[in-house]
């Protein structure tokens, strides 16, 4: 007797596409049939996947769920629920909460909260500071996704700018180092320039000129230089420029690289031409840049210079975002709409379905060495998402699940829809209906 059968569905996995069925038992993928099932299989629940596509659950390696301390914007429950509706079954959350997760005592409190509240599987980064190297060295690589280093200041003021501290982090960290790379001095210089011209109310379209290509490249280059010097495992987050792509290798399989790169959904969708339309709703750090940069990032995914697609989901209230340039915080909500946005790029012939599965499912599992997830394989955890590629819908306030209740995609029509999300064998989301009785699990890592 199986717990769940997903039958007669187009399975997307490991560069292949075939019609088959998946049997789930005790939270694991027990059997994969590469055929149409017309006979009876003893099972408690059956999902007929005819006409739909089955993917491994999406793994988002960069989110900000604002819990603890900033829960007026978001919390682990609300944002994991939105993530589940978007097909994300596992997330890795950042340390710039209140208090900042820069000690293991604080970090473990976040895990305790997620155990009670998260509908998706979870891991949390420990944050680096200029003086917490001893705390970093205590990190268990099998239980924590990575070390987060802000090599440029962003929301939360966790800038690590001491070169001796950075050298120690890169040389002594027991695990993957994930970096936010923007050069602080370049940003300060550009800020002064535009402040002299416009005062406090700088038009939002100048954001990519303040946090410009030079700021990104200087900092990313420095991170790569440190990683090569100390043979560190480096993962550079939210690459936003064409120029940065020259820093990365595309001849080595992602799972074997020492230096990898991530791109975020908003940098693949919007361009600087959109600031006049969306204003501060698309103010992120690093900034959304030119259409040329956006097209180069898409090409970087296809030629494997970029390894992962993530969200940098970072909600703020609409009141906070509806402000002048310096007062409007950077970041916005994305987890509910990341997969369908990438599927829209598939419909536009910019990405293939294999590109999406590789960069949102397989490669995050590979480079973070997540145990038994990210693939549709017998014996692996049954984290799965079922999508209908031909079921158009429009984003509205009423169907937006973020606690902040807004989305930069409001009024956008998507051609594809997530119909089911399965986490550890449990159907947590079924066409708008949630089963919240069983929570997600802590991610473990094979390191």
Secondary structure, DSSP 8 states (H G I E B T S, - for coil): -EEEEEEEEEEEETTEEEEEEEEEETTEEEEEESS---S---EEEEEE-TT-EEEE-EEEEEEE--TTT-TTT--HHHHHHHHHHTTEEEEEE-S-SSS-S-SHHHHHHHHHHHHHH-SSEEEE-EE--TT-HHHHHT--TTT---EEEESS--TT--B---HHHHHHHHHH-SS-EEEE---HHHHHHHHHHHHHHHTT---GGGHHHHS-HHHHHHHHHHHHHHHHHHT--EEE-----SGGGGGS--SS-GGG-SEEEEEEHHHHH--GGGHHHHGGGG--SS----HHHHHHHHHHHHTTSS-EEE--EE---HHHHSS-TTTS-S----TTTHHHHHHHHHHTTSS-HHHHHIIIIIHHHHHTTBTT-SS--TTSB--EEEEETT--EE--STT--STT---TTTT-EES-EEEEEEETTEEEEETTEE--SS---B--B--
